[in-house]
């Protein structure tokens, strides 16, 4: 048997590849539709509970969301085509010769008709190509995550925020932006015949891309992937924009002349209860009494801010915070504004109780405040 001859066992596997493809597609689709909410809460917890920078958590969430959406698109198309493929397989069994031209009207009987088996082969190739793209997408995501995982892990170390910032700026960023790209250029030029370069070229992702380019063409392969990722971004843009955990960003009301447009995530009875509160919510839009209950999410980053202010008299003067340092805590830095007027006299309490709290909220994941005065 020559090196170019395909083994019989591989031919047999290729002929039956549709069976595991359908099973794997079904299993992956089930998880893909269940995961988005869990991913939202996971990356939100990194930002809120572990003080991971918002841009780092957001980028990782966006990458995961793009991967899941890409899998949805590919696997749904794959299952639809597999359904068509099964239909043409059955048709080729019942009518192996396809169209009987002699039974057609004279004006069309001399046209060229394709036999059902040709459709079976064509759809089979498309399905196999789509299925390989699924795993190519996973490889791309792993590559992007390699840039953010080290930064995220730093927040689980004893390092403080200033030290994490220095390690990121002076170690991780230069390594990813300069050292690795320059190394890749050297491996592709000066050291292209080295043992390490040959090992790197044998990585599955590189091999897959080369297979695509050599069989489909460089331009067509590029257009396929650009179109694929552009389609994904178009599908998930709204969801990516909704993932916002900027602590210091003010809420901008949505206004139209004569119309109040409610932002669902600001109200407990309208928001998706499965997702974490981004910053604060009100229990409902219409209020019957003269007090509004405000649900406030807790951020570990706020605790660092409090400690920084405690250590700096200049910052305390700048923020206008007074009182004993031992009683100074996060709620002293939260301000509530209604119609450009700051609300004073807030009463803080632990959720589920009516016991007022003046400090010691470090261990809580959230707390509530009662806004006196103005009705909503």
C-alpha positions as CSV (number, residue, x, y, z in Angstrom):
1,X,0.0,0.0,0.0
2,X,1.5,3.4,-1.0
3,X,1.7,6.3,1.4
4,X,-1.0,8.1,-0.6
5,X,-3.6,5.3,-0.5
6,X,-6.4,5.8,2.0
7,X,-6.7,2.9,4.5
8,X,-9.9,0.9,4.3
9,X,-10.7,1.5,7.9
10,X,-10.6,5.3,7.3
11,X,-12.9,5.0,4.3
12,X,-15.3,3.0,6.4
13,X,-15.1,5.6,9.2
14,X,-15.7,8.4,6.7
15,X,-18.7,6.7,5.3
16,X,-20.2,6.4,8.8
17,X,-19.1,9.7,10.1
18,X,-22.6,11.1,10.0
19,X,-23.7,9.0,13.0
20,X,-21.3,10.5,15.6
21,X,-21.7,14.0,13.9
22,X,-25.4,14.0,14.6
23,X,-25.0,12.7,18.2
24,X,-22.2,15.2,19.0
25,X,-24.2,18.1,17.4
26,X,-27.3,17.3,19.5
27,X,-25.3,17.0,22.8
28,X,-23.3,20.2,22.1
29,X,-26.5,22.2,21.1
30,X,-28.2,21.2,24.3
31,X,-25.3,22.6,26.4
32,X,-24.9,25.7,24.2
33,X,-28.4,26.8,24.8
34,X,-28.1,26.3,28.5
35,X,-24.7,28.0,29.1
36,X,-25.2,31.7,28.3
37,X,-26.8,32.7,31.7
38,X,-24.2,30.7,33.6
39,X,-21.4,32.4,31.7
40,X,-22.9,35.8,32.4
41,X,-23.1,35.2,36.1
42,X,-19.6,33.6,36.2
43,X,-17.9,36.6,34.6
44,X,-20.1,39.0,36.5
45,X,-18.9,37.3,39.7
46,X,-15.3,37.8,38.7
47,X,-15.9,41.5,38.4
48,X,-18.1,42.0,41.4
49,X,-16.7,39.4,43.9
50,X,-13.0,39.3,42.9
51,X,-12.4,42.8,41.6
52,X,-11.3,41.6,38.2
53,X,-11.1,44.5,35.8
54,X,-14.3,45.1,33.9
55,X,-12.6,45.1,30.5
56,X,-11.0,41.7,31.2
57,X,-14.2,40.1,32.4
58,X,-16.1,41.7,29.5
59,X,-13.7,40.5,26.8
60,X,-13.7,36.9,28.2
61,X,-17.5,36.9,28.3
62,X,-17.7,38.3,24.7
63,X,-15.3,35.6,23.5
64,X,-17.3,32.9,25.1
65,X,-20.6,34.4,23.8
66,X,-19.2,34.5,20.2
67,X,-18.0,30.9,20.5
68,X,-21.4,29.7,21.7
69,X,-23.3,31.7,19.0
70,X,-20.9,30.3,16.4
71,X,-21.6,26.8,17.5
72,X,-25.3,27.4,17.5
73,X,-25.2,28.7,13.9
74,X,-22.9,26.0,12.6
75,X,-24.6,23.1,14.4
76,X,-28.1,24.1,13.5
77,X,-27.2,24.5,9.8
78,X,-25.4,21.1,10.1
79,X,-28.4,19.4,11.5
80,X,-30.7,20.9,8.8
81,X,-28.3,19.8,6.0
82,X,-28.1,16.3,7.6
83,X,-31.9,16.2,7.4
84,X,-31.7,17.1,3.7
85,X,-28.9,14.5,3.3
86,X,-31.0,11.8,4.8
87,X,-33.9,12.7,2.5
88,X,-31.6,12.4,-0.6
89,X,-30.2,9.1,0.7
90,X,-33.7,7.7,0.9
91,X,-34.6,9.2,-2.5
92,X,-31.5,7.6,-4.1
93,X,-32.6,4.3,-2.7
94,X,-36.1,4.5,-4.0
95,X,-35.2,6.2,-7.3
96,X,-31.5,5.4,-8.0
97,X,-31.6,6.7,-11.6
98,X,-33.1,10.0,-10.6
99,X,-35.2,11.8,-13.2
100,X,-36.7,9.7,-16.0
101,X,-36.4,12.1,-18.9
102,X,-38.6,10.0,-21.2
103,X,-41.6,10.7,-18.9
104,X,-41.1,14.5,-19.1
105,X,-42.6,16.9,-21.6
106,X,-40.6,17.4,-24.9
107,X,-39.4,20.9,-24.0
108,X,-37.6,19.8,-20.8
109,X,-36.7,16.1,-21.4
110,X,-33.3,17.0,-22.9
111,X,-32.2,19.1,-20.0
112,X,-29.4,17.9,-17.7
113,X,-30.6,16.4,-14.4
114,X,-28.4,15.4,-11.5
115,X,-28.9,12.0,-9.9
116,X,-29.8,12.0,-6.2
117,X,-26.5,10.5,-5.2
118,X,-24.7,13.6,-6.5
119,X,-26.7,15.7,-4.0
120,X,-25.9,13.2,-1.3
121,X,-22.1,13.5,-1.9
122,X,-22.3,17.3,-2.2
123,X,-24.2,17.8,1.1
124,X,-22.0,15.2,2.8
125,X,-18.9,17.3,1.9
126,X,-20.6,20.5,3.2
127,X,-21.6,18.8,6.5
128,X,-18.1,17.5,7.1
129,X,-16.6,20.9,6.4
130,X,-19.0,22.6,8.8
131,X,-18.3,20.1,11.5
132,X,-14.6,20.7,11.2
133,X,-15.2,24.4,11.6
134,X,-16.7,23.8,15.0
135,X,-13.4,22.6,16.4
136,X,-11.5,25.3,14.5
137,X,-13.5,27.9,16.3
138,X,-12.7,26.2,19.7
139,X,-9.0,26.5,18.8
140,X,-9.4,30.2,18.0
141,X,-11.1,30.8,21.4
142,X,-8.3,29.0,23.3
143,X,-5.8,31.3,21.6
144,X,-7.7,34.4,22.6
145,X,-8.2,33.2,26.2
146,X,-4.4,32.7,26.6
147,X,-4.1,36.5,26.7
148,X,-6.7,37.0,29.5
149,X,-6.5,34.0,31.8
150,X,-3.1,35.0,33.3
151,X,-4.4,38.4,34.1
152,X,-7.6,36.9,35.7
153,X,-5.6,34.5,37.8
154,X,-3.6,37.4,39.3
155,X,-6.7,38.5,41.2
156,X,-6.8,35.2,43.1
157,X,-3.2,35.8,44.4
158,X,-2.2,37.8,47.5
159,X,-1.1,40.7,45.2
160,X,-2.9,44.0,45.7
161,X,-4.5,45.9,42.8
162,X,-1.4,48.1,42.3
163,X,0.9,45.1,42.1
164,X,-1.5,43.4,39.7
165,X,-1.5,46.5,37.5
166,X,2.3,46.5,37.4
167,X,2.6,42.8,36.6
168,X,0.0,43.2,33.8
169,X,1.6,46.3,32.3
170,X,5.2,45.3,32.6
171,X,5.1,41.5,32.2
172,X,2.0,40.1,30.6
173,X,1.2,42.9,28.1
174,X,4.8,43.1,26.7
175,X,5.0,39.3,26.5
176,X,1.7,39.1,24.5
177,X,2.2,42.2,22.4
178,X,5.9,42.0,21.6
179,X,7.8,38.9,22.7
180,X,5.4,36.3,21.3
181,X,4.8,38.1,17.9
182,X,8.5,38.6,17.4
183,X,9.2,35.0,18.3
184,X,6.6,33.9,15.7
185,X,8.2,36.0,13.0
186,X,11.6,34.6,13.8
187,X,10.2,31.0,13.8
188,X,8.7,31.6,10.3
189,X,11.9,33.2,8.8
190,X,15.3,32.7,10.5
191,X,14.4,29.5,12.4
192,X,11.9,28.0,9.9
193,X,13.9,24.8,9.6
194,X,14.4,24.3,13.4
195,X,13.0,21.4,15.3
196,X,10.7,23.7,17.4
197,X,9.2,25.3,14.3
198,X,8.4,21.9,12.8
199,X,6.6,21.0,16.1
200,X,4.7,24.2,16.0
201,X,3.6,23.7,12.4
202,X,2.2,20.3,13.4
203,X,-0.3,21.9,15.8
204,X,-3.8,20.9,14.6
205,X,-5.1,24.4,14.1
206,X,-2.3,25.3,11.7
207,X,-2.8,22.1,9.8
208,X,-6.5,22.7,9.4
209,X,-6.0,26.2,8.1
210,X,-3.4,25.0,5.6
211,X,-5.8,22.2,4.5
212,X,-8.5,24.8,3.9
213,X,-6.2,27.2,2.0
214,X,-4.6,24.6,-0.2
215,X,-8.0,23.0,-1.2
216,X,-10.4,26.0,-1.1
217,X,-8.0,28.8,-1.8
218,X,-6.4,31.5,0.5
219,X,-8.9,34.2,-0.5
220,X,-12.0,32.1,-0.2
221,X,-10.9,30.7,3.1
222,X,-10.3,34.2,4.4
223,X,-13.7,35.4,3.2
224,X,-15.4,32.4,4.8
225,X,-13.9,33.0,8.2
226,X,-14.4,36.8,8.0
227,X,-18.0,36.3,7.0
228,X,-18.4,33.7,9.8
229,X,-17.2,36.0,12.5
230,X,-19.0,39.0,11.1
231,X,-22.3,37.1,11.2
232,X,-21.6,36.0,14.8
233,X,-20.9,39.6,15.9
234,X,-24.1,40.8,14.3
235,X,-26.1,38.2,16.2
236,X,-24.5,38.8,19.7
237,X,-23.8,42.6,19.5
238,X,-26.9,43.5,21.7
239,X,-26.0,40.8,24.3
240,X,-22.4,41.9,24.4
241,X,-23.4,45.6,24.9
242,X,-25.8,44.5,27.7
243,X,-22.9,43.1,29.8
244,X,-21.8,46.3,31.5
245,X,-20.3,46.4,35.0
246,X,-18.8,49.9,35.1
247,X,-19.1,50.9,38.7
248,X,-18.6,54.6,38.3
249,X,-20.7,55.0,35.1
250,X,-23.9,57.0,35.7
251,X,-27.2,55.6,34.5
252,X,-28.4,57.6,31.5
253,X,-32.2,57.6,31.3
254,X,-33.8,56.7,28.0
255,X,-35.9,59.7,27.0
256,X,-38.4,60.4,24.2
257,X,-40.8,63.4,24.0
258,X,-43.9,62.4,26.0
259,X,-42.7,58.8,26.4
260,X,-40.9,57.0,29.3
261,X,-38.9,54.0,28.0
262,X,-38.2,51.6,30.8
263,X,-34.9,49.8,31.0
264,X,-35.9,46.4,32.3
265,X,-32.7,45.7,34.1
266,X,-33.3,48.6,36.5
267,X,-36.5,47.1,38.0
268,X,-36.8,43.9,40.0
269,X,-40.2,42.9,38.6
270,X,-39.0,43.3,35.0
271,X,-35.5,42.1,34.9
272,X,-34.2,38.6,34.1
273,X,-34.0,37.1,37.6
274,X,-31.5,34.5,36.6
275,X,-28.8,37.2,35.9
276,X,-26.9,39.2,38.5
277,X,-27.8,42.8,39.2
278,X,-25.2,45.0,37.5
279,X,-25.3,47.9,40.0
280,X,-28.7,48.7,41.5
281,X,-32.4,48.0,40.9
282,X,-35.7,49.4,42.2
283,X,-38.3,46.8,43.1
284,X,-40.9,48.3,40.7
285,X,-41.5,51.3,38.4
286,X,-44.6,52.6,40.1
287,X,-44.4,53.3,43.8
288,X,-47.4,53.7,46.1
289,X,-45.6,55.0,49.2
290,X,-43.0,57.8,49.9
291,X,-40.1,55.4,50.2
292,X,-38.3,53.5,47.4
293,X,-36.4,50.3,48.2
294,X,-33.1,50.2,46.2
295,X,-31.3,46.9,45.8
296,X,-27.5,47.6,45.5
297,X,-25.0,45.0,44.3
298,X,-21.7,44.8,46.2
299,X,-18.3,45.1,44.4
300,X,-15.0,44.0,45.9
301,X,-13.4,46.9,44.0
302,X,-15.4,49.3,46.3
303,X,-13.7,47.7,49.3
304,X,-10.3,48.6,47.8
305,X,-11.5,52.1,47.2
306,X,-12.6,52.5,50.8
307,X,-9.3,51.3,52.1
308,X,-7.5,53.7,49.8
309,X,-9.6,56.7,51.1
310,X,-9.1,55.7,54.7
311,X,-5.3,55.9,54.2
312,X,-5.4,59.3,52.4
313,X,-6.6,62.5,54.0
314,X,-6.4,64.2,50.6
315,X,-8.9,61.7,49.1
316,X,-11.2,62.1,52.1
317,X,-11.3,65.9,51.6
318,X,-11.8,65.4,47.9
319,X,-14.8,63.0,48.3
320,X,-16.2,65.0,51.2
321,X,-16.4,62.0,53.5
322,X,-16.3,62.7,57.2
323,X,-16.6,60.8,60.4
324,X,-14.6,58.2,62.3
325,X,-12.4,56.0,60.0
326,X,-13.5,52.8,61.8
327,X,-17.1,53.4,60.8
328,X,-16.3,54.4,57.2
329,X,-17.5,51.9,54.7
330,X,-18.8,51.3,51.2
331,X,-22.3,52.8,51.7
332,X,-20.7,56.2,52.6
333,X,-19.4,56.4,49.0
334,X,-22.7,55.6,47.2
335,X,-24.8,58.5,46.1
336,X,-28.4,58.4,44.8
337,X,-29.8,61.1,42.5
338,X,-33.4,61.7,41.4
339,X,-34.1,64.5,38.9
340,X,-30.6,65.9,39.3
341,X,-31.1,66.1,43.1
342,X,-29.0,64.1,45.5
343,X,-31.1,62.0,48.0
344,X,-29.9,62.3,51.6
345,X,-30.9,60.3,54.7
346,X,-30.5,56.9,53.2
347,X,-31.3,54.0,55.6
348,X,-29.2,50.8,54.9
349,X,-30.3,47.3,55.9
350,X,-29.3,43.7,55.3
351,X,-31.6,42.1,52.7
352,X,-34.4,40.0,54.2
353,X,-34.4,42.0,57.5
354,X,-35.4,45.5,58.7
355,X,-32.3,45.8,60.9
356,X,-30.5,49.0,60.0
357,X,-26.8,48.8,59.2
358,X,-24.2,51.5,59.5
359,X,-21.1,49.5,58.6
360,X,-19.6,46.0,58.3
361,X,-21.0,45.1,54.9
362,X,-17.8,43.5,53.7
363,X,-19.2,40.0,53.6
364,X,-22.5,40.8,51.9
365,X,-23.1,40.2,48.2
366,X,-25.7,43.0,48.2
367,X,-27.7,45.3,50.5
368,X,-30.7,47.6,50.3
369,X,-31.3,51.2,50.9
370,X,-34.6,53.1,51.6
371,X,-34.9,56.3,49.7
372,X,-37.1,58.8,51.7
373,X,-39.2,61.6,50.2
374,X,-39.9,61.7,46.5
375,X,-42.3,59.1,45.0
376,X,-41.5,57.5,41.7
